[in-house]
């Protein structure tokens, strides 16, 4: 809380997450390397495991309360146990991920976003990698939304957020229930 550096780890990353027990996961590459790595570190910065993989580019990483980790990016989605063992993977581009209350993995895909920038493809996978639901959202409030991030709340809802790319200065947020139903979507004019 004082801003003093407590430790430093040699784990270069483009995306990072931490769980409530202080376990940290980082994914990225060193500037001089073409190989992407995911590191799991404990709360004092000691690297517990490192995985080297062939993603074109990691976009997001998430760790659940049990220490399981999901890495998403262009080229795939990878689910690792707390010990660093790959349980399953999917070969589809994924922009952002989060765990829900039941440790299911929620994703949104740039493939859905690229469909004339009018649709958002969101999916939920269980811890075995089986798709539970998948839906494409369009319509008022998200018609031109290009997503950047997502998060879950303590009631199992998922929030997606991004900006309008149609030339109109709007940002938007969508709230989705645990079964994939849109609860609400909001756009806000970014001109103050």
PAZALO-201075 format. One record per residue: x negated, y, z negated of N, C-alpha, C in turn; residue number from 1. Coordinates in steps of 0.02 Angstrom, whole numbers, padded with zeros to 5 digits. Example, Ala and Ser with C-alpha at 12.3 -4.5 7.8 and 13.67 -1.06 7.14 Angstrom:
<pts>
- n_c1  n_c2  n_c3  ca_c1  ca_c2  ca_c3  c_c1  c_c2  c_c3  n
- -00660  -00284  -00390  -00615  -00225  -00390  -00660  -00165  -00390  1 .
- -00642  -00112  -00354  -00684  -00053  -00357  -00645  00002  -00394  2 .
</pts>
This chain:
<pts>
- n_c1  n_c2  n_c3  ca_c1  ca_c2  ca_c3  c_c1  c_c2  c_c3  n
- -00040  -00061  00000  00000  00000  00000  -00042  00063  00000  1 .
- -00107  00056  -00009  -00151  00115  -00009  -00183  00128  00058  2 .
- -00173  00085  00107  -00203  00094  00173  -00275  00069  00178  3 .
- -00300  00036  00127  -00367  00008  00127  -00366  -00060  00162  4 .
- -00413  -00070  00208  -00417  -00134  00243  -00434  -00189  00193  5 .
- -00391  -00241  00190  -00402  -00296  00144  -00442  -00353  00176  6 .
- -00431  -00365  00239  -00468  -00416  00275  -00461  -00403  00350  7 .
- -00504  -00438  00388  -00503  -00432  00460  -00514  -00501  00489  8 .
- -00475  -00519  00539  -00481  -00585  00571  -00498  -00575  00644  9 .
- -00537  -00621  00671  -00554  -00620  00742  -00500  -00656  00781  10 .
- -00442  -00625  00786  -00384  -00655  00820  -00349  -00600  00859  11 .
- -00374  -00586  00919  -00345  -00534  00960  -00276  -00554  00984  12 .
- -00229  -00508  00983  -00162  -00526  01002  -00124  -00470  01037  13 .
- -00072  -00491  01072  -00026  -00445  01104  00041  -00444  01068  14 .
- 00054  -00495  01027  00117  -00499  00991  00104  -00533  00924  15 .
- 00141  -00513  00872  00128  -00535  00804  00194  -00543  00766  16 .
- 00195  -00589  00719  00252  -00596  00674  00226  -00622  00607  17 .
- 00265  -00612  00555  00248  -00633  00488  00311  -00657  00453  18 .
- 00306  -00709  00413  00365  -00731  00375  00360  -00709  00302  19 .
- 00410  -00725  00262  00413  -00699  00193  00359  -00727  00148  20 .
- 00328  -00783  00167  00273  -00811  00127  00205  -00781  00146  21 .
- 00205  -00736  00195  00143  -00703  00216  00105  -00738  00270  22 .
- 00133  -00791  00299  00100  -00826  00354  00107  -00783  00417  23 .
- 00052  -00775  00453  00048  -00731  00511  00034  -00772  00573  24 .
- 00069  -00756  00628  00054  -00786  00692  00041  -00730  00742  25 .
- -00011  -00740  00784  -00032  -00690  00833  -00042  -00727  00899  26 .
- -00021  -00697  00954  -00032  -00727  01019  -00058  -00674  01067  27 .
- -00108  -00693  01106  -00137  -00647  01155  -00203  -00673  01181  28 .
- -00244  -00629  01207  -00309  -00649  01233  -00359  -00594  01218  29 .
- -00422  -00614  01218  -00476  -00566  01211  -00483  -00529  01277  30 .
- -00504  -00466  01275  -00510  -00427  01337  -00556  -00459  01389  31 .
- -00605  -00498  01368  -00653  -00529  01414  -00633  -00600  01434  32 .
- -00573  -00622  01416  -00552  -00690  01429  -00489  -00691  01472  33 .
- -00479  -00746  01508  -00417  -00756  01545  -00374  -00809  01511  34 .
- -00395  -00833  01453  -00360  -00885  01417  -00320  -00855  01359  35 .
- -00257  -00875  01354  -00215  -00851  01300  -00218  -00900  01241  36 .
- -00215  -00871  01181  -00220  -00910  01120  -00165  -00890  01072  37 .
- -00144  -00937  01031  -00101  -00923  00974  -00138  -00944  00912  38 .
- -00140  -00898  00862  -00173  -00912  00799  -00121  -00909  00743  39 .
- -00126  -00956  00696  -00087  -00952  00635  -00136  -00938  00578  40 .
- -00121  -00885  00539  -00164  -00865  00484  -00125  -00864  00419  41 .
- -00160  -00877  00365  -00128  -00871  00299  -00129  -00798  00277  42 .
- -00103  -00785  00218  -00094  -00715  00195  -00159  -00679  00180  43 .
- -00216  -00716  00178  -00280  -00682  00168  -00323  -00682  00232  44 .
- -00291  -00700  00289  -00324  -00693  00353  -00365  -00752  00377  45 .
- -00362  -00808  00341  -00399  -00868  00364  -00358  -00903  00418  46 .
- -00390  -00917  00475  -00355  -00950  00530  -00346  -01024  00513  47 .
- -00282  -01045  00514  -00265  -01115  00499  -00266  -01159  00561  48 .
- -00245  -01133  00618  -00251  -01168  00681  -00249  -01119  00739  49 .
- -00276  -01142  00796  -00277  -01104  00858  -00255  -01150  00914  50 .
- -00212  -01125  00957  -00189  -01162  01015  -00206  -01122  01077  51 .
- -00234  -01155  01127  -00249  -01124  01191  -00198  -01151  01240  52 .
- -00168  -01106  01280  -00114  -01128  01325  -00115  -01087  01388  53 .
- -00072  -01106  01435  -00074  -01077  01502  -00017  -01030  01519  54 .
- 00007  -00992  01472  00057  -00941  01489  00025  -00889  01534  55 .
- 00065  -00862  01580  00041  -00806  01619  00030  -00745  01574  56 .
- 00075  -00735  01527  00068  -00680  01479  00117  -00691  01422  57 .
- 00093  -00692  01359  00140  -00698  01303  00179  -00632  01295  58 .
- 00244  -00638  01283  00286  -00579  01274  00310  -00571  01202  59 .
- 00318  -00628  01167  00344  -00623  01099  00324  -00686  01061  60 .
- 00325  -00680  00995  00309  -00735  00950  00353  -00729  00889  61 .
- 00373  -00785  00861  00415  -00784  00801  00396  -00843  00757  62 .
- 00398  -00833  00691  00384  -00886  00643  00442  -00890  00595  63 .
- 00465  -00951  00580  00520  -00959  00533  00494  -00968  00462  64 .
- 00538  -00976  00414  00518  -00981  00344  00482  -01046  00328  65 .
- 00488  -01096  00372  00453  -01159  00364  00384  -01159  00397  66 .
- 00367  -01105  00431  00302  -01100  00464  00302  -01125  00535  67 .
- 00361  -01145  00563  00365  -01164  00633  00360  -01102  00675  68 .
- 00328  -01108  00733  00314  -01050  00775  00339  -01061  00846  69 .
- 00367  -01009  00875  00387  -01010  00945  00351  -00953  00981  70 .
- 00320  -00970  01038  00286  -00921  01080  00323  -00919  01146  71 .
- 00338  -00859  01170  00375  -00851  01232  00337  -00804  01278  72 .
- 00347  -00815  01343  00315  -00770  01390  00330  -00789  01461  73 .
- 00293  -00758  01506  00300  -00775  01576  00266  -00842  01587  74 .
- 00305  -00891  01603  00278  -00958  01614  00300  -01009  01564  75 .
- 00334  -00989  01510  00356  -01041  01464  00377  -01018  01395  76 .
- 00405  -01067  01360  00426  -01060  01290  00398  -01121  01254  77 .
- 00361  -01110  01200  00326  -01164  01165  00346  -01163  01091  78 .
- 00365  -01221  01064  00385  -01228  00995  00334  -01271  00959  79 .
- 00303  -01244  00905  00252  -01279  00867  00273  -01289  00795  80 .
- 00254  -01346  00767  00266  -01359  00696  00220  -01315  00654  81 .
- 00230  -01316  00588  00187  -01277  00544  00115  -01301  00547  82 .
- 00104  -01363  00569  00036  -01390  00575  00005  -01376  00644  83 .
- 00043  -01343  00689  00016  -01326  00755  00028  -01378  00808  84 .
- 00071  -01427  00795  00087  -01478  00845  00144  -01454  00889  85 .
- 00136  -01461  00955  00190  -01442  01000  00246  -01493  00996  86 .
- 00307  -01470  00979  00365  -01515  00978  00401  -01515  01045  87 .
- 00407  -01457  01075  00440  -01453  01140  00420  -01388  01176  88 .
- 00433  -01388  01241  00420  -01328  01280  00469  -01325  01338  89 .
- 00479  -01265  01364  00522  -01255  01423  00482  -01214  01473  90 .
- 00491  -01228  01536  00453  -01191  01588  00499  -01140  01620  91 .
- 00517  -01089  01582  00556  -01034  01609  00530  -00969  01577  92 .
- 00534  -00915  01615  00512  -00851  01589  00558  -00828  01533  93 .
- 00529  -00807  01477  00568  -00783  01420  00537  -00717  01398  94 .
- 00578  -00667  01388  00555  -00601  01370  00549  -00592  01295  95 .
- 00598  -00616  01257  00598  -00605  01185  00632  -00664  01150  96 .
- 00612  -00675  01086  00638  -00731  01047  00647  -00710  00975  97 .
- 00689  -00748  00940  00693  -00743  00868  00724  -00808  00842  98 .
- 00714  -00821  00778  00748  -00877  00746  00813  -00851  00715  99 .
- 00865  -00893  00716  00926  -00875  00680  00923  -00905  00610  100 .
- 00978  -00900  00572  00979  -00924  00503  00967  -01000  00497  101 .
- 00984  -01038  00549  00977  -01111  00548  00913  -01134  00583  102 .
- 00866  -01088  00593  00803  -01102  00627  00812  -01125  00699  103 .
- 00868  -01105  00730  00875  -01112  00802  00837  -01055  00835  104 .
- 00817  -01066  00897  00780  -01016  00934  00827  -00981  00982  105 .
- 00830  -00914  00977  00871  -00874  01022  00824  -00839  01071  106 .
- 00841  -00840  01135  00798  -00809  01186  00839  -00763  01231  107 .
- 00806  -00715  01262  00836  -00684  01321  00785  -00685  01377  108 .
- 00811  -00692  01437  00769  -00706  01495  00766  -00647  01542  109 .
- 00706  -00632  01567  00702  -00580  01619  00735  -00600  01683  110 .
- 00744  -00665  01695  00779  -00687  01755  00850  -00660  01755  111 .
- 00883  -00661  01698  00949  -00632  01693  00948  -00557  01702  112 .
- 00897  -00525  01674  00893  -00452  01679  00880  -00430  01751  113 .
- 00844  -00471  01789  00825  -00451  01857  00883  -00456  01907  114 .
- 00938  -00487  01888  00995  -00494  01933  01028  -00426  01942  115 .
- 00999  -00384  01985  01022  -00316  01998  01022  -00275  01934  116 .
- 00984  -00295  01885  00982  -00263  01819  01052  -00253  01791  117 .
- 01095  -00303  01800  01163  -00298  01775  01180  -00353  01726  118 .
- 01138  -00403  01720  01155  -00461  01678  01100  -00477  01629  119 .
- 01120  -00503  01572  01073  -00523  01520  01085  -00597  01507  120 .
- 01036  -00639  01520  01042  -00710  01507  01014  -00725  01437  121 .
- 01057  -00746  01392  01038  -00761  01323  01054  -00834  01309  122 .
- 01008  -00869  01275  01017  -00940  01260  00998  -00955  01189  123 .
- 01027  -01008  01160  01010  -01031  01093  00990  -01105  01099  124 .
- 00931  -01122  01071  00906  -01190  01071  00898  -01213  00999  125 .
- 00915  -01277  00986  00905  -01303  00919  00831  -01321  00909  126 .
- 00813  -01344  00850  00743  -01358  00835  00714  -01417  00875  127 .
- 00757  -01454  00910  00734  -01508  00954  00726  -01485  01026  128 .
- 00742  -01421  01040  00735  -01395  01107  00796  -01405  01151  129 .
- 00852  -01428  01122  00913  -01437  01159  00952  -01372  01161  130 .
- 00977  -01354  01221  01016  -01293  01227  01083  -01302  01193  131 .
- 01100  -01258  01147  01165  -01259  01112  01215  -01217  01151  132 .
- 01195  -01158  01172  01237  -01117  01215  01193  -01070  01256  133 .
- 01221  -01047  01311  01188  -01000  01355  01242  -00958  01387  134 .
- 01230  -00893  01393  01281  -00850  01422  01248  -00791  01457  135 .
- 01282  -00766  01507  01261  -00707  01543  01309  -00651  01525  136 .
- 01282  -00596  01501  01323  -00540  01479  01318  -00484  01531  137 .
- 01375  -00454  01546  01376  -00395  01589  01437  -00353  01569  138 .
- 01445  -00297  01601  01504  -00256  01587  01488  -00193  01548  139 .
- 01539  -00159  01523  01530  -00095  01489  01480  -00100  01431  140 .
- 01437  -00050  01426  01389  -00047  01371  01324  -00081  01387  141 .
- 01324  -00128  01436  01262  -00163  01452  01253  -00169  01527  142 .
- 01288  -00129  01566  01288  -00138  01638  01220  -00126  01671  143 .
- 01179  -00083  01644  01113  -00070  01672  01059  -00077  01619  144 .
- 01071  -00114  01566  01025  -00120  01510  00968  -00168  01526  145 .
- 00907  -00144  01519  00848  -00187  01525  00822  -00196  01454  146 .
- 00823  -00258  01431  00807  -00272  01361  00733  -00272  01346  147 .
- 00717  -00255  01283  00648  -00255  01261  00637  -00298  01199  148 .
- 00688  -00305  01156  00676  -00343  01094  00742  -00369  01067  149 .
- 00737  -00415  01019  00795  -00443  00986  00777  -00461  00914  150 .
- 00829  -00466  00872  00819  -00485  00802  00884  -00515  00777  151 .
- 00877  -00555  00723  00935  -00585  00691  00947  -00556  00622  152 .
- 01009  -00557  00599  01024  -00533  00531  01037  -00592  00484  153 .
- 01052  -00577  00422  01062  -00631  00372  01132  -00661  00375  154 .
- 01172  -00642  00424  01238  -00673  00435  01238  -00716  00498  155 .
- 01182  -00722  00532  01177  -00764  00592  01190  -00727  00657  156 .
- 01201  -00662  00654  01212  -00623  00715  01145  -00605  00747  157 .
- 01146  -00593  00812  01087  -00575  00850  01098  -00506  00881  158 .
- 01046  -00465  00880  01049  -00398  00909  00998  -00393  00965  159 .
- 01020  -00368  01023  00977  -00358  01081  00974  -00283  01093  160 .
- 00916  -00256  01111  00911  -00184  01123  00866  -00169  01182  161 .
- 00881  -00114  01215  00841  -00093  01273  00862  -00026  01299  162 .
- 00841  -00011  01360  00855  00054  01391  00891  00043  01456  163 .
- 00930  00094  01476  00964  00094  01540  00914  00114  01594  164 .
- 00908  00075  01647  00858  00087  01700  00890  00114  01764  165 .
- 00951  00141  01759  00985  00165  01820  00970  00237  01835  166 .
- 00925  00268  01796  00910  00339  01805  00947  00383  01756  167 .
- 00995  00354  01721  01033  00390  01670  00997  00378  01603  168 .
- 00982  00430  01564  00944  00421  01502  00987  00391  01446  169 .
- 00997  00325  01448  01037  00291  01398  00996  00235  01366  170 .
- 01010  00222  01303  00984  00162  01270  01044  00122  01247  171 .
- 01033  00058  01236  01090  00017  01217  01071  -00039  01169  172 .
- 01121  -00060  01131  01113  -00116  01085  01175  -00160  01090  173 .
- 01165  -00226  01088  01219  -00274  01092  01216  -00319  01030  174 .
- 01272  -00331  00998  01277  -00376  00940  01314  -00439  00963  175 .
- 01281  -00497  00953  01308  -00561  00975  01316  -00606  00914  176 .
- 01372  -00642  00909  01383  -00688  00853  01341  -00750  00862  177 .
- 01339  -00793  00811  01299  -00854  00812  01322  -00903  00865  178 .
- 01385  -00896  00890  01408  -00940  00943  01402  -00910  01012  179 .
- 01370  -00851  01018  01356  -00820  01082  01408  -00770  01105  180 .
- 01457  -00754  01064  01509  -00707  01082  01487  -00635  01067  181 .
- 01498  -00590  01115  01483  -00520  01103  01531  -00492  01051  182 .
- 01504  -00464  00997  01545  -00431  00946  01555  -00358  00966  183 .
- 01501  -00325  00986  01506  -00257  01012  01444  -00241  01054  184 .
- 01450  -00190  01095  01393  -00163  01133  01400  -00087  01133  185 .
- 01344  -00054  01124  01345  00020  01119  01290  00049  01164  186 .
- 01307  00104  01196  01258  00143  01233  01255  00212  01201  187 .
- 01196  00241  01202  01188  00308  01175  01149  00350  01224  188 .
- 01173  00411  01237  01138  00457  01280  01075  00479  01244  189 .
- 01017  00472  01277  00954  00488  01247  00936  00562  01251  190 .
- 00979  00603  01280  00966  00675  01283  00995  00706  01220  191 .
- 00953  00736  01179  00977  00766  01117  00986  00841  01124  192 .
</pts>
